[in-house]
């Protein structure tokens, strides 16, 4: 009688759906409140330095004169303080996780470089 109970249990497990997702093929959508990484719309940015002042880990560096906005992704703790402080709403928190890194790099965004690249593409057409 005991062997039949175990056989019934094993057969039930073998014929049921798996308890987990088949990860590389079936990805879970992130929840609405998930914090991933910071994204900036550099064209909207006024370089007011409020995000830099509110960042508790000093991961953000704003150079007003050069119009450069930098973020050290390894220092950023995704606390959302910079997004809340931005008066122009040019910062937003992505819900997807940031890719893994192997070396410390600082992502740098410059306003003039993007404008000149857009002008160059218009003249090329």
C-alpha positions in Angstrom: 0.0 0.0 0.0 2.9 2.4 0.8 4.5 1.8 -2.6 1.3 2.7 -4.4 1.1 6.0 -2.5 4.6 7.0 -3.5 3.9 5.9 -7.2 0.8 8.1 -7.3 2.7 11.1 -5.9 5.6 10.7 -8.3 3.3 10.3 -11.3 1.4 13.4 -10.2 4.6 15.4 -10.1 5.8 14.1 -13.4 2.5 15.0 -15.2 2.0 18.5 -13.6 3.3 21.8 -14.8 6.8 22.9 -13.5 6.8 25.1 -10.4 9.3 27.5 -12.0 9.6 29.3 -15.3 11.9 28.2 -18.1 14.0 31.3 -17.5 15.9 32.1 -20.7 12.8 31.4 -22.7 10.0 32.7 -20.4 11.0 35.9 -18.6 8.9 37.4 -15.8 7.7 41.0 -16.3 9.1 43.3 -13.5 6.6 44.6 -11.0 5.5 48.2 -11.1 7.5 49.2 -8.1 10.7 47.5 -9.1 13.7 49.7 -9.1 16.3 49.1 -11.8 18.6 51.8 -13.2 18.5 55.5 -13.7 17.9 56.9 -17.2 18.2 60.6 -18.2 16.8 62.6 -21.1 19.7 64.9 -21.5 17.9 67.3 -23.8 15.5 68.3 -21.0 18.2 68.6 -18.3 19.0 72.2 -17.1 22.0 71.0 -15.0 20.5 72.5 -11.8 22.6 70.0 -9.7 19.6 69.1 -7.4 20.0 65.4 -8.3 23.6 65.6 -7.3 22.8 67.2 -4.0 20.0 64.7 -3.2 22.1 61.6 -4.0 23.1 59.9 -0.7 26.0 58.0 -2.2 27.3 60.8 -4.4 27.0 58.7 -7.5 25.9 61.6 -9.7 28.2 64.4 -10.8 26.9 67.4 -12.7 29.3 69.8 -14.5 27.2 72.9 -15.2 29.7 74.8 -17.3 30.5 71.8 -19.6 26.9 70.6 -19.5 27.9 67.1 -18.6 25.9 64.7 -16.4 27.7 61.6 -15.0 26.6 58.6 -13.0 28.7 55.9 -11.4 26.4 52.9 -11.7 28.3 50.9 -9.0 27.7 53.6 -6.4 24.1 54.2 -7.3 21.7 52.3 -4.9 18.6 53.1 -6.9 16.9 55.0 -4.0 15.0 57.2 -6.4 16.0 60.4 -4.5 17.4 62.0 -7.7 14.3 61.2 -9.7 12.1 62.8 -7.0 14.3 65.9 -6.8 14.5 66.6 -10.6 12.3 69.7 -11.4 12.2 69.0 -15.1 11.4 65.3 -14.8 14.3 64.4 -17.1 15.3 61.5 -14.8 13.4 58.3 -14.5 13.8 54.9 -12.9 13.6 52.0 -15.2 11.9 48.8 -14.0 14.4 46.4 -15.7 17.6 45.6 -13.9 20.8 47.0 -15.2 23.3 44.7 -16.9 26.1 43.3 -14.8 29.5 45.0 -15.0 33.0 43.8 -14.8 34.9 47.1 -14.3 34.1 50.4 -12.7 32.9 52.9 -15.4 31.2 56.2 -15.2 28.4 56.8 -17.7 28.7 60.3 -19.0 26.1 62.3 -21.0 26.8 65.6 -22.6 24.2 67.9 -24.0 26.2 69.5 -26.8 27.5 66.3 -28.2 24.0 65.0 -28.7 22.9 68.2 -30.4 25.9 68.2 -32.7 25.3 64.6 -33.6 21.7 65.3 -34.5 22.7 68.3 -36.6 25.4 66.2 -38.4 22.8 63.5 -39.2 20.4 66.2 -40.6 23.1 67.7 -42.9 24.2 64.2 -44.1 20.7 63.5 -45.3 
